[in-house]
Amino acid sequence: MNKSVPTRRPPRRSERSRLYRDRENRILGGVCAGLADYFGFNRVALRIILIVTAIPFTLSVILGYLALMILIPARPRDLYRSPEEEEFWKEVKQAPADRLGRVRHQMRGLENRLQRMEAWVTSRQYEIERELNR
């Protein structure tokens, strides 16, 4: 019998740009690491701010942290296929217009390169050199 192995569907774009707890870079529950990743903050700086805030508001900070730990889902391990893809989505979350501009610039460069190649292949000089090289 042919048993199929269940495969996980690839994450949708909306799943990649949502808030998750980061289990890989966590100290307690991954809340600070997830918030820092989502908003583009430095993890250490966010943790220091949390500790400083916890001094006068200890109970509120602890309850808030526990609530976020329960409400925010953990980031799936296979959310990104490569580190490059993860970096791309971080840039999209933090500065979508900048990332879109870079992608547009890359596409424009590829379009120009393709136009030059097409002009060369359809030129008379290309046909002559091809005939001479036979």
Backbone torsions as a table, in degrees:
resi	resn	phi	psi	omega
1	MET	NA	148.6	-178.9
2	ASN	-95.5	105.8	177.2
3	LYS	-95.9	123.7	178.9
4	SER	-88.7	140.0	178.3
5	VAL	-85.1	125.6	180.0
6	PRO	-66.8	132.5	178.6
7	THR	-113.9	145.6	178.9
8	ARG	-82.5	134.8	179.1
9	ARG	-68.1	151.0	178.9
10	PRO	-65.5	145.6	-178.6
11	PRO	-64.2	144.5	175.2
12	ARG	-77.0	162.9	-179.8
13	ARG	-59.0	-39.3	-178.7
14	SER	-65.3	-29.7	177.9
15	GLU	-71.3	-31.0	-179.1
16	ARG	-75.9	-23.7	-176.0
17	SER	-105.1	17.4	178.6
18	ARG	-100.0	171.1	-177.6
19	LEU	-84.3	127.6	177.5
20	TYR	-130.4	156.6	167.2
21	ARG	-79.2	136.9	-178.3
22	ASP	-97.6	101.1	-178.0
23	ARG	-72.7	-25.5	-176.4
24	GLU	-75.0	-31.2	-177.3
25	ASN	-112.7	26.1	-174.5
26	ARG	-83.6	158.1	168.0
27	ILE	-111.5	-47.5	174.9
28	LEU	-110.3	-83.0	-176.2
29	GLY	-110.1	-4.2	179.7
30	GLY	88.5	7.3	-177.7
31	VAL	-68.4	-50.1	-179.3
32	CYS	-62.5	-42.2	179.0
33	ALA	-63.4	-40.7	178.4
34	GLY	-67.1	-43.1	177.7
35	LEU	-64.3	-41.8	178.7
36	ALA	-63.3	-41.8	178.3
37	ASP	-65.0	-43.3	-176.4
38	TYR	-66.7	-44.1	-176.0
39	PHE	-94.5	-5.2	177.5
40	GLY	80.6	25.4	178.4
41	PHE	-89.4	166.5	172.2
42	ASN	-78.4	129.2	-178.4
43	ARG	-60.3	-44.2	-177.7
44	VAL	-63.9	-44.0	-179.9
45	ALA	-62.7	-41.6	179.1
46	LEU	-64.7	-39.3	178.2
47	ARG	-66.4	-39.1	177.5
48	ILE	-64.1	-43.0	177.7
49	ILE	-60.7	-41.3	178.5
50	LEU	-62.7	-43.4	-179.9
51	ILE	-65.8	-43.1	179.1
52	VAL	-64.4	-39.0	178.0
53	THR	-69.0	-30.3	-178.1
54	ALA	-70.6	-20.9	-178.7
55	ILE	-62.1	-55.3	179.4
56	PRO	-81.8	-23.7	-174.4
57	PHE	-121.4	50.4	-172.7
58	THR	-55.2	-53.9	-176.1
59	LEU	-63.4	-43.1	179.9
60	SER	-62.9	-43.1	-178.5
61	VAL	-67.1	-42.7	179.9
62	ILE	-64.7	-45.4	178.5
63	LEU	-64.4	-40.8	178.0
64	GLY	-63.4	-42.9	179.3
65	TYR	-63.2	-44.8	179.1
66	LEU	-64.0	-39.6	177.8
67	ALA	-62.9	-44.5	178.4
68	LEU	-65.5	-35.0	178.6
69	MET	-63.5	-34.2	179.2
70	ILE	-80.4	-40.0	-173.5
71	LEU	-80.5	-34.8	-177.4
72	ILE	-86.1	124.4	179.7
73	PRO	-72.5	153.8	176.5
74	ALA	-72.1	145.4	-179.7
75	ARG	-70.0	129.3	176.7
76	PRO	-63.6	144.5	-177.7
77	ARG	-66.6	-32.4	-177.4
78	ASP	-101.3	33.3	-179.5
79	LEU	-67.1	-38.8	179.1
80	TYR	-118.7	144.0	-179.5
81	ARG	-82.6	-23.9	-178.2
82	SER	-152.9	163.5	176.1
83	PRO	-62.3	-31.3	178.0
84	GLU	-65.6	-41.0	178.4
85	GLU	-65.7	-39.4	177.9
86	GLU	-62.9	-42.8	178.8
87	GLU	-64.3	-39.9	177.6
88	PHE	-58.8	-48.4	-177.7
89	TRP	-69.4	-30.7	174.3
90	LYS	-63.6	-43.9	178.5
91	GLU	-64.4	-38.6	179.3
92	VAL	-63.8	-40.6	179.7
93	LYS	-68.1	-41.3	-172.3
94	GLN	-84.0	-37.2	-178.4
95	ALA	-147.9	76.4	-175.3
96	PRO	-61.3	-36.6	-178.9
97	ALA	-66.9	-39.8	178.2
98	ASP	-63.9	-45.1	-179.0
99	ARG	-64.7	-41.4	178.5
100	LEU	-62.8	-38.5	177.2
101	GLY	-62.6	-40.7	178.5
102	ARG	-66.2	-41.3	178.6
103	VAL	-64.8	-42.4	178.6
104	ARG	-61.5	-40.9	178.6
105	HIS	-64.0	-42.0	177.9
106	GLN	-63.1	-43.3	-179.7
107	MET	-66.0	-37.6	177.9
108	ARG	-63.8	-41.2	177.5
109	GLY	-63.1	-42.2	177.5
110	LEU	-65.2	-38.7	178.7
111	GLU	-64.0	-43.5	178.2
112	ASN	-62.9	-42.2	178.7
113	ARG	-62.8	-43.7	178.3
114	LEU	-63.0	-39.5	178.3
115	GLN	-63.9	-41.3	177.9
116	ARG	-64.2	-41.6	178.5
117	MET	-63.5	-43.1	-179.7
118	GLU	-64.7	-40.3	178.6
119	ALA	-63.9	-39.1	-179.9
120	TRP	-67.7	-46.3	-176.7
121	VAL	-66.3	-31.2	-179.0
122	THR	-92.5	2.0	-177.8
123	SER	-80.3	159.2	178.0
124	ARG	-68.4	-35.7	-179.8
125	GLN	-62.2	-38.5	178.5
126	TYR	-62.4	-42.8	179.6
127	GLU	-63.9	-40.9	-179.5
128	ILE	-65.4	-45.8	-179.4
129	GLU	-65.6	-33.6	178.0
130	ARG	-66.7	-40.6	179.0
131	GLU	-67.6	-38.0	-179.5
132	LEU	-70.3	-29.4	-178.1
133	ASN	-83.6	-3.0	179.0
134	ARG	-70.9	NA	NA
